[in-house]
Amino acid sequence: MARTPIIVGNWKMHCDHLAAIQLVQQLSYRLDPKDYDTSELVVAPPFTALRSIQTLIQGDDLPLGLGAQNVFWESEGAFTGEVSPAMLAALHVAYVICGHSERRAMFGEDNQDVGRKVRAVLAHNMRPILCVGETLEQREAGQANDVVVRQLNGGLEGVQAAQMGDVVIAYEPVWAIGTGRTALPQDADEMCGIIRGHVGDVYDAAIAGDLRVQYGGSVKPANIASLMDCAHVDGALVGGASLDPDDFATICRWHRL
Ligand code: 13P
């Protein structure tokens, strides 16, 4: 089965709900139906803009998917400041980014936490985007593969084979995020291939063959085509460039570059 590419804009902590509406409108003017046919296109605004963007997507019938950047794993309770998977599902959130390196590094999320989030997202019929990736130190010490495999094992713990069709993996080397330093296409392809191979070992070859693996880290209009050319890269998780409607639209139209 051919894998449908998936391009996701991770807006991080940018755009209040008004700026978010503007950004989606500017993006939708720049895209035409063919763009949505080639790839699944998703935006992941901050929590405070999810409701506004959901209304815009529904009201204007935009073929754009809605993503969230984080979630807590419990359904409800005394967890001040947290947002539950049920709350996201009620806003028609389709994808939830789990274990982004910024959350791991700044908010202390470990592989076990990330696994809980992935399972909670799946339990609420949404799709996790499980982020994995090594730091520069780890890469230079030759530990990149081990780190990524450990992150995969923790993030996918308890995920059943039948649920794997809903899982997206994002390989985001930490040293390439927000630095302007993109992984070389062959390095991105190699690690995405290792991820696919590991999923094949844990599950089976058919599941690995259908698995969508994105690359993330300084994805720009200038490098998207060469990344998408890689056999194991099925899309991109885009940070900074997703905040510029021209750049993000160009990235979404990678097949025309
Ligand atoms: P940049 O595209 O800004 O490097 O961010 C990548 C990222 O972290 C996406 O989740």
Residues whose N, C-alpha, C, O or C-beta is under 5 A from the ligand:
A	BS01	13P	N10 A176 I177 G178 T179 G216 G217 S218 V219 L237 V238 G239 G240 A241
